[in-house]
Amino acid sequence: QVQLVESGGGLVQAGGSLRLSCAASGGSSSSYSMGWFRQAPGKEREFVASISRTFGSTNYANSVKGRFTISRDNAKNTVYLQMNSLRPEDTAVYYCAASLRGLGTTLTSEYTNWGQGTQVTVSS
């Protein structure tokens, strides 16, 4: 079973950028479609972005489309989330997740493995 560890979170000014990393161990991330989710205090966990196992196709939540980019480096067994033009409303704990689906999915129930999360805080 693959284990996932996120890193790269921190404090950033509005309009700035961060790159989150999700390192996989105990298995190959290339065997999974991968997703990023986030959860702010008092809010439900929400879908951010996904990348498919089969074709590498990507999907984004409307709130981040055009600002965030998900990518994967199978040689490094790592998935990334490049976040640009950050806004205070992007502040949340960001989670990496793995799905056995061949294509990406926005549904949390279809992801079988989750990382511990990394905090992203965007100041105004």
C-alpha positions in Angstrom: 0.0 0.0 0.0 1.4 3.4 -1.0 2.1 6.0 1.7 2.0 9.7 0.8 3.8 12.6 2.4 3.1 16.2 1.5 5.5 19.0 1.8 6.1 22.6 0.6 3.4 24.4 2.5 4.0 27.6 4.5 3.2 31.3 4.6 3.0 33.3 1.5 1.7 36.8 0.6 -1.3 37.3 -1.6 -0.3 37.1 -5.2 2.6 34.8 -4.4 3.4 31.2 -5.3 4.1 27.9 -3.7 4.8 24.4 -5.0 3.5 21.5 -3.0 5.1 18.1 -3.3 3.6 14.7 -2.6 6.2 11.9 -2.2 5.0 8.3 -2.5 6.6 5.3 -0.8 5.7 1.6 -0.4 4.4 1.7 -4.0 4.6 3.6 -7.2 2.6 6.7 -7.6 2.4 5.9 -11.3 0.0 3.1 -10.5 -2.6 5.6 -9.3 -4.5 8.6 -10.4 -3.6 11.4 -8.0 -5.5 14.2 -6.5 -5.1 17.3 -4.3 -7.8 18.3 -1.9 -7.9 21.1 0.7 -9.8 21.8 3.9 -10.1 25.1 5.7 -11.2 25.4 9.3 -14.9 25.0 9.6 -15.3 23.9 6.0 -15.7 20.6 4.2 -12.8 19.0 2.3 -12.9 20.1 -1.3 -11.4 18.9 -4.5 -8.6 21.0 -5.9 -7.0 19.1 -8.8 -6.3 15.6 -10.2 -4.1 13.9 -12.7 -4.9 10.5 -14.3 -2.8 7.4 -14.2 -3.7 6.3 -17.8 -3.2 9.5 -19.8 -1.9 12.1 -17.4 -5.0 14.3 -18.1 -5.7 16.9 -15.5 -8.8 18.4 -13.9 -9.2 21.5 -11.7 -11.8 23.0 -9.4 -13.3 26.2 -10.8 -11.9 28.1 -7.9 -8.3 27.3 -8.8 -8.5 26.9 -12.6 -5.9 29.0 -14.4 -3.9 29.5 -11.2 -2.9 26.0 -10.1 -1.1 23.3 -12.0 -0.9 19.6 -11.1 1.9 17.5 -12.5 3.7 14.2 -11.8 7.3 13.0 -12.0 7.1 9.2 -12.1 10.9 8.8 -11.9 10.9 10.7 -8.6 7.6 9.0 -7.5 6.3 12.5 -6.7 3.2 14.6 -7.6 3.3 18.4 -7.5 0.8 21.2 -7.1 2.1 24.5 -8.4 0.0 27.3 -6.9 0.3 30.8 -8.4 -1.6 34.0 -7.8 -2.5 32.8 -4.3 -5.4 34.4 -2.5 -6.3 34.5 1.2 -9.3 32.1 0.5 -6.7 29.5 -0.7 -5.7 29.2 3.0 -6.2 25.5 4.0 -4.6 22.2 4.8 -3.8 20.6 1.5 -3.9 16.8 1.2 -2.5 14.5 -1.5 -4.5 11.4 -2.3 -4.2 8.3 -4.5 -6.9 6.5 -6.5 -7.0 3.2 -8.2 -9.1 4.7 -11.0 -7.4 4.9 -14.4 -8.8 8.3 -14.8 -8.9 11.2 -12.4 -11.8 11.7 -10.1 -13.1 14.5 -7.9 -14.8 12.2 -5.4 -13.1 11.7 -2.1 -14.6 8.3 -1.7 -12.7 7.1 -4.7 -9.3 7.8 -3.2 -7.9 5.0 -1.1 -4.7 6.6 0.3 -4.2 10.0 1.8 -1.2 12.0 3.1 -1.1 13.8 6.4 -1.6 17.3 4.9 0.5 20.4 4.7 -0.7 23.9 5.8 -0.9 26.7 3.3 -1.5 30.2 4.7 -2.0 33.2 2.4 -1.7 36.6 4.0 -3.5 39.7 2.7 
